[in-house]
């Protein structure tokens, strides 16, 4: 139980959860993890957004590793796939 309610600084929230320094914040984070793992509409949306974000990051890395001058066709294809995935991510995360 928490004796007083004090505002949590969002910049320190992640470190508080990782270090387990505030039992209330840690407990709430564990409940959130449990909630998104249960089969419901929110957890499905969170999983889709996370999957799409991973795809965007992977495509961006591949695109950055490919030379636009030397391998233009491959780079252009990756760029189109990245733009499409990014659009999908932005639509889902709103």
N, C-alpha and C positions, 0 to 999 in steps of 0.2 A: 504494500500500500504506500501511496505517496502522500506525505503529510501536507505539502503545499504544492500548488500548481505554478510552475515557473515556465516562461516561454523558452522554447528550445531554439537555439541558433541553427538555422539550416546548414550553415557551413560546417558545423561541428557534428551534425546528426550522423553522418556516415562513420566518423571516427568513434562516436559514442556507441553505435551499434556494433562495430568491429571489436572495440575494447570492452564491451559489456559494462561500461562505467555507470550507466544509468539503467537500473533494472526495469523501469517502466518503458523506456524507449526500446530496450532489447526485447521485452515481452511483446510490445506492439509490433515490432519488426517480425518476430517469430509468428505472431498471429496472421500478419499480412502474407508471409510466405505460405503458411498453411492454407489461407483463404484462396490464394491464386492457384494452388495445386489441386484444390477440390474441383470437381467437374461442374462448372457453372459458366454463365455467359462472360463474366469479367475475366476469369482465368483463361478462357479460350482467347479472348481479345488480347490479353497480356502476352500469351504465348505467340500469337500471330505477329504482334508488333515486335517482340523480341527476335523472332525468326527473320522478319523482314529487315530489321536493323542489322543483324549479322550478315545477311545477304548483301546489303548496301555496302557495309564495311569491306567485305571480301572482294566485291567487284571493284571498289575504289582502289584497294591494294593491288589487284591484278592490273587495273588500268594504269596506275602509277608505275608499275614495274615494266609496262610495255612501252616501247618507244613509239611515239606518234609519227615520227618521220620514217623510221625503218619498217615498222609493221602497221601501216595505217589501217588496213582492212580489219585486222584483229582489234586494234585500239578503238576503231569506230564502232565495231560490234559491241565491245565491252562498254563503251560510252552509252550506247542506246540502252543496253541492258541495265546499266547503273541508273540512268535517268528514269527509266520505267520503274525500277525497284524503289528509287528515292521518292517518286511521286506516290507510289503505293504506300510507302512508310508514312509519308506526311499525311495522307488521307486517313490512314488507320489510327495514327497517334493523336489526331484532333479530337 
